[in-house]
Amino acid sequence: MTPEHTPDHADETYVGLTEEEAERLARIRGHHVVRALPPGSIITMEYLEGRINFEVEGGVVTRVWHG
C-alpha cells in the first residue's frame, strides 16, 4: 500500500480564514480529511496522513496542524 501524499504548504496560510474558507482551500490543495475543532478539544493522538486539523474560535482558524 502506498501512503497518501501530504500537501506541502505553509500552515500559516490558513490562520485568520473562516472555517469554510480554510476547509475549501485545504481540499483544493489535496487534503483528504479536514477536521475543525473548538479550542481545548479532546482528540485522539493517532496520526493520519493527509489530514489537516484546524482549531476554530468564533468561526475563524486560529491554529493548524497535520495528522
C-alpha positions as CSV (number, residue, x, y, z in Angstrom):
1,M,0.0,0.0,0.0
2,T,1.4,3.4,-0.9
3,P,1.0,6.1,1.7
4,E,-1.0,9.2,0.8
5,H,0.8,12.4,-0.1
6,T,0.6,15.2,2.4
7,P,0.3,18.6,0.6
8,D,3.3,20.8,1.1
9,H,2.4,24.4,2.0
10,A,2.7,26.8,5.0
11,D,0.2,26.2,7.7
12,E,0.1,29.9,8.5
13,T,-1.8,30.5,5.2
14,Y,-5.0,29.2,6.9
15,V,-4.8,31.2,10.1
16,G,-7.3,34.1,10.0
17,L,-9.5,32.5,7.4
18,T,-13.1,31.5,8.2
19,E,-13.6,27.8,8.8
20,E,-15.4,27.4,5.4
21,E,-12.6,29.2,3.5
22,A,-9.9,27.2,5.2
23,E,-11.7,23.9,4.5
24,R,-12.3,24.7,0.8
25,L,-8.6,25.7,0.4
26,A,-7.4,22.6,2.2
27,R,-9.4,20.3,-0.1
28,I,-8.2,22.2,-3.2
29,R,-4.7,21.7,-2.0
30,G,-5.2,18.0,-1.7
31,H,-6.1,17.2,2.0
32,H,-8.4,14.2,2.1
33,V,-9.6,14.8,5.7
34,V,-10.2,18.2,7.2
35,R,-11.1,18.5,10.8
36,A,-12.3,21.7,12.6
37,L,-12.2,21.7,16.4
38,P,-13.0,24.2,19.1
39,P,-10.1,25.3,21.4
40,G,-9.3,22.7,24.0
41,S,-10.9,19.8,22.3
42,I,-10.0,16.3,23.4
43,I,-8.9,14.3,20.4
44,T,-7.2,11.1,19.7
45,M,-3.5,11.2,19.0
46,E,-3.3,8.8,16.0
47,Y,-1.6,10.3,13.0
48,L,-3.5,10.2,9.8
49,E,-1.5,11.0,6.6
50,G,-3.4,13.6,4.5
51,R,-5.4,15.0,7.4
52,I,-5.3,18.7,8.4
53,N,-6.7,20.0,11.7
54,F,-8.0,23.5,12.3
55,E,-8.6,25.0,15.7
56,V,-11.5,27.3,15.2
57,E,-12.7,30.1,17.5
58,G,-15.6,32.3,16.6
59,G,-15.7,30.8,13.1
60,V,-12.0,31.8,12.4
61,V,-9.0,29.4,12.2
62,T,-6.5,30.2,15.0
63,R,-4.2,27.1,14.8
64,V,-3.3,24.5,12.2
65,W,-1.6,21.1,12.4
66,H,-1.3,17.9,10.4
67,G,-2.2,14.4,11.1
